[in-house]
């Protein structure tokens, strides 16, 4: 079934490569035409000057320079399309690589990684992580939305069901998904987004909008236009020059204010235009699910607003032009731009965070929808709301190749609430915990899971896998683990039930102390409404199942040892592990 996804991407890649070739030929033709038009302009201008502007040479020169300007504008359009096509080619090459098991070139979320918590224990962020597997976002807002969802999976059934339905709908919209991704990858946000979203302090720019400057902003440009006409008509430019100098003098009183506003949006006309394209793509798409339609309505005015801001930013950039003294002196152009931006900001500042959050959520949804499209054999899990259970068959690790991953069954909540998993080194205990944890994150994000069947009650994820010493906090490995375990126990009193995943508890102390401490911890956890999986080497803990029937069950991963080899099948079985392999491995490696 994966071959179907691969075929779609290969077809799209071929299509976009052909379009890019045609686009390149078109750009070459425009470049040649542009040179020809400029040469013709220069020739007829020279001829016009030589003939002292008699005849039609000047008209021809004007005609060809207009044609040249049109060709320049057309070339910019073709260049933008070429940049867009190159992103589409890159996207489909990436999807083909991902289908073949190679890592995605997109952000792996390493900047979101933390030193502790379930996102660290389950490899949610960083190289070869769940984030890297799922991520199909290009904007800062999209990455933040995906980070938030994977680190804060839904715990309410309605949100999960809404997302499941949205992903089913979006998975069939490959063209829309790739177009939005391509345009977000073309964004050059850097520090522009925080600057744009920062609120303009109330009262800081009031002088630009007071009665004096409001009257001047209207009267001065009109007067300047009249003076230009009068000066040309009378061939007397002294009043015009004096008027321009006076205008520059007046602007000097507010120059610091206009400069402060200019710095917020300077040289970003392209960026704001790209935002407008992204918002327009979303609002122009046809959706069926009410949640997607609702999100569309939330950004219905965003495209127009950013298109206006793009034009305004381009006009404001004219302050860097050689003619800025002329247009500022005669028309107070900088004041007009500053007031226009204040007006834009006043109208739209309250909507910006929601607009970007909504665009980010669409990127999050199309990331999960692409994950669904790329893994057609993965299934959408069923929610159970009346009791705390997790049941899955043929559960596999989502980061592994589907045909290579070992699959296991799990059922907890009906007959027991704590599974004690024993096994030797490298037998698969930790991998199983990560397999279950990652699939739960996917399930509670509304995404499909790697399983044949999957039923679950939404839970909070609480984990304790590995810890590090902290010199800054004077914290030892063992004390760091104890702090984590304390936080888990305290968290179990919250209203939303939890799933607890513990890997080799209290490994920082001696064997007897570890055994006693782990046994007491298990007894404490059994008091709370949660589902727990504990992986351990301590097979003696298996006796607890006899003392707590119906609450604790024993499962294990075994290894098969022979004189010359060791074999793991990574299959979970009922019971307590019987094999040990530490001494064998040390001998094989020549340590002993």
HUJO-V510712 format. One record per backbone hydrogen bond with DSSP energy under -0.5 kcal/mol. NH is the residue of the N-H (numbers start at 0). CO is the residue of the C=O. Records with the same first field share a line. If there is no record, write none. Layout:
# HUJO-V510712
NH: CO + CO
This chain:
# HUJO-V510712
3: 0
4: 0
5: 1
6: 2
7: 3
8: 4
9: 5
10: 6
11: 7
12: 8
13: 9
14: 10
15: 11
16: 12
17: 13
18: 14
19: 15
20: 16
21: 17
22: 18
23: 19
24: 20
25: 21
26: 22
27: 23
28: 24
29: 25
30: 26
31: 27
32: 28
33: 29
34: 30
35: 31
36: 32
37: 33
38: 34
39: 35
40: 36
41: 37
42: 38
43: 39
44: 40
45: 41
46: 42
47: 43
48: 44
49: 45
50: 46
51: 48
52: 47
53: 50
56: 53
59: 55
60: 56
61: 57
62: 58
63: 59
64: 60
65: 61
66: 62
67: 63
68: 64
69: 65
70: 66
71: 67
72: 68
73: 69
74: 70
75: 71
76: 72
77: 73
78: 74
79: 75
80: 76
81: 77
82: 78
83: 79
84: 80
85: 81
86: 82
87: 83
88: 84
89: 85
90: 86
91: 87
92: 88
93: 89
94: 90
95: 91
96: 92
97: 93
98: 94
99: 95
100: 97
101: 96
111: 108
112: 109
119: 116
120: 116
121: 117
122: 119
123: 118
124: 118
125: 107
128: 125
129: 122
130: 123
132: 128
133: 129
134: 130
142: 138
143: 139
144: 140
145: 141
146: 142
147: 143
148: 144
149: 145
150: 146
151: 147
153: 443
159: 155
160: 156
161: 157
162: 158
163: 159
164: 160
165: 161
166: 162
167: 163
168: 164
169: 165
170: 166
171: 168
172: 169
176: 172
177: 173
178: 174
179: 175
180: 176
181: 177
182: 178
183: 179
184: 180
185: 181
186: 183
188: 186
191: 188
194: 190
195: 191
196: 192
197: 193
203: 200
205: 202
207: 204
208: 205
209: 206
213: 209
214: 210
215: 211
216: 212
217: 213 + 214
218: 214
219: 215
221: 217
222: 218
223: 219
224: 220
225: 221
226: 222
227: 223
228: 224
229: 225
230: 226
231: 227
232: 228
233: 229
234: 230
235: 230
240: 236
241: 237
242: 238
243: 239
244: 240
245: 241
246: 242
247: 243
248: 244
249: 245
250: 246
251: 247
252: 248 + 249
253: 250
254: 250
257: 253
258: 254
259: 255
260: 256
261: 257
262: 258
263: 259 + 260
264: 260 + 261
265: 261
267: 264
271: 267
272: 268
273: 269
274: 270
275: 271
276: 272
277: 273
278: 274
279: 275
280: 276
281: 277
282: 278
283: 279
284: 280 + 281
286: 284
292: 288
293: 289
294: 290
295: 291
296: 292
297: 293
298: 294 + 295
299: 296
301: 298
302: 298
304: 300
305: 301
306: 302
307: 303
308: 304
309: 305
310: 306
311: 307
312: 308
313: 309
314: 310
315: 311
316: 312
317: 314
318: 315
319: 316
320: 317
323: 320
326: 322
327: 323
328: 324
329: 325
330: 326
331: 327
332: 326
335: 331
336: 332
337: 333
338: 334
339: 335
340: 336
341: 337
342: 338
343: 339
344: 340
345: 341
346: 342
347: 343
348: 344
350: 347
351: 347 + 348
352: 348
354: 350
355: 351
356: 352
357: 353
358: 354
359: 355
360: 356
361: 357
362: 358
363: 359
364: 360
365: 361
366: 362
367: 363
368: 364
369: 365
370: 366
371: 367
372: 368
373: 369
374: 370
377: 374
378: 448
380: 378
381: 453
383: 455
388: 386
389: 411
390: 454
391: 409
392: 452
394: 407
395: 449
397: 395
399: 396
403: 400
404: 400
407: 394
409: 391
411: 389
412: 415
416: 550
417: 550
418: 531
419: 417 + 552
420: 418 + 533
421: 419 + 554
422: 535
423: 556
426: 423
431: 427
432: 428
433: 429
434: 430
435: 431
436: 432
437: 433
438: 434
439: 435
440: 436
441: 437
442: 438
443: 439
444: 440 + 441
445: 442
446: 441
448: 378
450: 448
451: 392
452: 392
454: 390
455: 381
456: 388
459: 496
461: 459 + 498
463: 500
469: 474
474: 469
475: 473
479: 475
480: 476
481: 477
482: 478
483: 479
484: 480
485: 481
486: 482
487: 483
488: 484
489: 485
490: 486
491: 487 + 488
492: 489
493: 490
497: 528
498: 459
499: 530
500: 461
501: 499 + 532
502: 463
503: 501 + 534
506: 503
508: 505
513: 509
514: 510
515: 511
516: 512
517: 513
518: 514
519: 515
520: 516
521: 517
522: 518
523: 519
524: 520
525: 521
526: 523
527: 524
529: 527
530: 497
531: 416
532: 499
533: 418
534: 501 + 532
535: 420
538: 536
540: 537
541: 538
542: 539
543: 540
544: 541
545: 542
546: 542
547: 543
550: 547
551: 547
552: 417
554: 419
555: 572
556: 421
557: 570
559: 566
560: 558
561: 564
566: 559
568: 557
572: 555
574: 553
584: 580
585: 581
586: 582
587: 583
588: 584
589: 586
590: 585
591: 585
